[in-house]
């Protein structure tokens, strides 16, 4: 397969109005990628798929990345030179600038027909707020369909012309996008059946009034409810046939039943008292 630099020049010649930039990857994998303009992404994708010597007919993976805005500090070195021929004079200046955030979608392409790849394409949104639309590449590679839905669900990228753009992991009523770096989880742990650790601490704060069932799950007892009856755990008994010990099931200790005290309206019967005299 031709080098990435040659492929970049080839695409730039075929699509002069499109941005085609190499994004270097400094990691040990050194899988460098091509950043292309969103406006020309689909026509470039078809070119990569249909050209006889390229035939990138399979998209194996689609990934979403969130790049929040960040502060960049640039150091400007002094431009004045020493008249005596020495080192440059003046002090270095540091300038701060804010780099806008954006969302990025990365496609890994292979040619099953020719056995080469991958070629990695990158698409970027204009920001992270209200301009997050990118063209769907599902019309070019059908394998992108569910993966683009996942990126829409977790990152919030809107893929135009996607055949079925809806959530795939979260439910339809779910708010926000959980894979964004500034995502804040809701302070609601009703869905947690057995809260523990930090979730337990937040749940106790979040729910001021607990039902007996919720209190039992959280390990607390509401003031309005009584403590549950204790559980007795009998030990195992020996098998009459000499086999292994048999563990009896748990038995619930039934609290004793207390009778209401006698009142004047409901006198108690005294069996030792003499019976009343019969009427004449």
Secondary structure, DSSP 8 states (H G I E B T S, - for coil): ---HHHHHHHHHHH-TTS-EEEE---STT---EEEE-GGGHHHHHHHHHHSTTT---EEEEEEEEEE--EEEEEEE------TTS-S--S--EEEEEEE--EEEEEEEEEETTTTEEEEEEEEE-S-SSS--EEE--TTT-GGGHHHHHHHHHHH--EEET-TT-S-SSS-TT--S-TTSTT----S--TT-TT--THHHHHHHHH-SS--HHHHHHHT---TTS-----EE----B--TTS-S-B----EE----------BTTB----TTS-------
